Amino acid sequence: MKKPPSTIRPHQGKLAVLLPGMGAVATTFVAGAMLARRGLAKPIGSLTQMGTIRLGKRSEGRTPRIQEFVPLAPLDDLVFGGWDIFPENMLEAARHANVLEAKHLDPIADELAKVVPMKGAFYPEYVKRLHGTHVKQAKNKAELVEQLRQDIRDFIRDQGADRAVAVWCGSTEVYLEPTAVHQSVKSFEKGLLENDPAISSSQLYAWACIKERVPYANGAPNLSVDFPAVWELARELRVPLAGKDFKTGQTLMKTILAPGLKARQLGLAGWFSTNILGNRDGEVLDDPDNFKTKEVSKLGVIETILQPEKNPDLYGNIFHKVRIEYYPPRGDAKEGWDNLDIFGWLGYPMQIKVDFLCRDSILAAPIVLDLALLMDLAARADFRGTQEWLSFYFKSPMHAPEVYPEHDLFIQSMKLKNTLRWMKGESLITHLGNEYYD
Ligand SMILES: NC(=O)c1ccc[n+]([C@@H]2O[C@H](COP(=O)([O-])OP(=O)(O)OC[C@H]3O[C@@H](n4cnc5c(N)ncnc54)[C@H](O)[C@@H]3O)[C@@H](O)[C@H]2O)c1
């Protein structure tokens, strides 16, 4: 194993948190961070703010808070900015999203209203349901990247920030697969100049951020930082990347339940998942091309956890289906139903039903915060490229081409915490002591 970094550069000054896409998730995150730093609400669901980490042997009794153990930027030092294709400031956008109540928006209304989106880089063919009015003009995609880079530099300067980190909170784009243009830095830069149609709007933000050495986490399933050209650029410029698609409602439940079934060697015949949601994300996902991107992101989870090829008797014939239905009356308060057909001893069938009345953005907001802080920490520890230890936060975790992604929430959690231990030169927790052999 490699040696841990000898030093993690300390946090200093202000950290700019840049959010491409200032809709329901982004506004819920920013409002929550503003409330939490004033002591007006608790950042529940955030590992960096609420979580602890055990160090050494259990007998040592060392369990600090994660934020005391690793040098994260404190909430007080965060400044928020970003882009959207609509001009509303964050207060207006939060009211429009209708996630947070007036009792939460009123105390921070002035501060929130000051966060005004920069004009977005937007080609409507990737998100057909939205008709953005607050968009940049340029002669080609290369020029748009340059404009975004200038925005980043201006924002850091105007806010007096020390550095920045970006978390994509924009819409899900139509399904795209990597093409020849995505294979190297050279081919991608040529594609930018030639307006290659395989380069979507979200890829422009990712490219601009990496060029500015801004760590980039992708909260949507978009093809933004998951192709060879971007890995090459990130390695060369020493920038951390993470993605993709925040793991929140139904997939969070899947990655909690499936490892349990597997651990107890219970069989699975089928898993049917359906959702109703009525926010703007739901409207975008109502388009079949955009839904396809989400579907691919959601479908990989069960097979990767259950490994049917290793256990065909239990998992060799699973029927897995995922649906999302746009249903405006529910707004952001999604309802996700799951039906699991499982079987036990001698093959006797049983069923599990899950009805999760969740709030999408309430589950996503702490993930945005943790990713911003941990990606910034990764950059200060000189980590670069895909940060697999942050798989914990994603539905479709990015991974090295030669390995499969890790979906099991408990393994992901172990991996994340062991990475923090390793970063600080603490021993990794394996649960193997010498009590059995002495
Ligand atoms: N909420 C969750 O639980 C959850 C979970 C996983 C992933 N996500 C993903 O997170 C993203 C945000 O979700 P949301 O509920 O906030 O959606 P939202 O529709 O409320 O917000 C997305 C915002 O992105 C903007 N946008 C679209 N294209 C843009 C561009 N090119 N440049 C700048 N802005 C652009 C839209 O105008 C909109 O304001 C979606 O892609 C969603 O699929 C959300």
The ligand as a MOL file (V3000), in Angstrom:
LIG
                    3D

  0  0  0     0  0            999 V3000
M  V30 BEGIN CTAB
M  V30 COUNTS 44 48 0 0 0
M  V30 BEGIN ATOM
M  V30 1 N -32.9820 15.1650 -5.4900 0
M  V30 2 C -32.4740 13.9830 -5.5210 0
M  V30 3 O -32.7220 13.1610 -4.6550 0
M  V30 4 C -31.5390 13.6260 -6.6170 0
M  V30 5 C -30.9130 12.3910 -6.5490 0
M  V30 6 C -30.0110 12.0410 -7.5480 0
M  V30 7 C -29.7460 12.9210 -8.5690 0
M  V30 8 N -30.4010 14.0970 -8.6330 0 CHG=1
M  V30 9 C -30.1060 14.9480 -9.7740 0
M  V30 10 O -29.7140 16.2070 -9.3300 0
M  V30 11 C -30.0460 17.1430 -10.3330 0
M  V30 12 C -30.7850 18.3180 -9.6950 0
M  V30 13 O -32.0320 17.8880 -9.1790 0
M  V30 14 P -33.1380 18.9690 -8.7740 0
M  V30 15 O -34.2510 18.2430 -8.1340 0
M  V30 16 O -32.4790 20.1000 -8.0770 0 CHG=-1
M  V30 17 O -33.6160 19.4540 -10.2330 0
M  V30 18 P -34.1530 20.9040 -10.6380 0
M  V30 19 O -34.8280 20.6940 -11.9620 0
M  V30 20 O -34.9370 21.5440 -9.5480 0
M  V30 21 O -32.8110 21.7540 -10.8120 0
M  V30 22 C -31.9570 21.6030 -11.8900 0
M  V30 23 C -31.5690 22.9960 -12.3470 0
M  V30 24 O -30.5700 22.8590 -13.3550 0
M  V30 25 C -30.7800 23.8970 -14.2820 0
M  V30 26 N -30.0480 23.5630 -15.5000 0
M  V30 27 C -30.3300 22.6420 -16.4420 0
M  V30 28 N -29.3760 22.6380 -17.3910 0
M  V30 29 C -28.4680 23.5610 -17.0330 0
M  V30 30 C -27.2620 24.0280 -17.6090 0
M  V30 31 N -26.7930 23.5020 -18.7470 0
M  V30 32 N -26.5830 24.9900 -16.9750 0
M  V30 33 C -27.0300 25.5140 -15.8040 0
M  V30 34 N -28.1670 25.1230 -15.2170 0
M  V30 35 C -28.8730 24.1560 -15.8300 0
M  V30 36 C -32.2940 23.9770 -14.4040 0
M  V30 37 O -32.7060 25.2070 -14.9270 0
M  V30 38 C -32.7160 23.7670 -12.9610 0
M  V30 39 O -32.8600 25.0010 -12.2730 0
M  V30 40 C -30.8780 16.3970 -11.3680 0
M  V30 41 O -30.0520 16.0220 -12.4560 0
M  V30 42 C -31.3230 15.1960 -10.6310 0
M  V30 43 O -31.5970 14.0990 -11.4930 0
M  V30 44 C -31.2740 14.4840 -7.6690 0
M  V30 END ATOM
M  V30 BEGIN BOND
M  V30 1 1 1 2
M  V30 2 2 2 3
M  V30 3 1 2 4
M  V30 4 1 4 5
M  V30 5 2 4 44
M  V30 6 2 5 6
M  V30 7 1 6 7
M  V30 8 2 7 8
M  V30 9 1 8 9
M  V30 10 1 8 44
M  V30 11 1 9 10
M  V30 12 1 9 42
M  V30 13 1 10 11
M  V30 14 1 11 12
M  V30 15 1 11 40
M  V30 16 1 12 13
M  V30 17 1 13 14
M  V30 18 2 14 15
M  V30 19 1 14 16
M  V30 20 1 14 17
M  V30 21 1 17 18
M  V30 22 2 18 19
M  V30 23 1 18 20
M  V30 24 1 18 21
M  V30 25 1 21 22
M  V30 26 1 22 23
M  V30 27 1 23 24
M  V30 28 1 23 38
M  V30 29 1 24 25
M  V30 30 1 25 26
M  V30 31 1 25 36
M  V30 32 1 26 27
M  V30 33 1 26 35
M  V30 34 2 27 28
M  V30 35 1 28 29
M  V30 36 1 29 30
M  V30 37 2 29 35
M  V30 38 1 30 31
M  V30 39 2 30 32
M  V30 40 1 32 33
M  V30 41 2 33 34
M  V30 42 1 34 35
M  V30 43 1 36 37
M  V30 44 1 36 38
M  V30 45 1 38 39
M  V30 46 1 40 41
M  V30 47 1 40 42
M  V30 48 1 42 43
M  V30 END BOND
M  V30 END CTAB
M  END
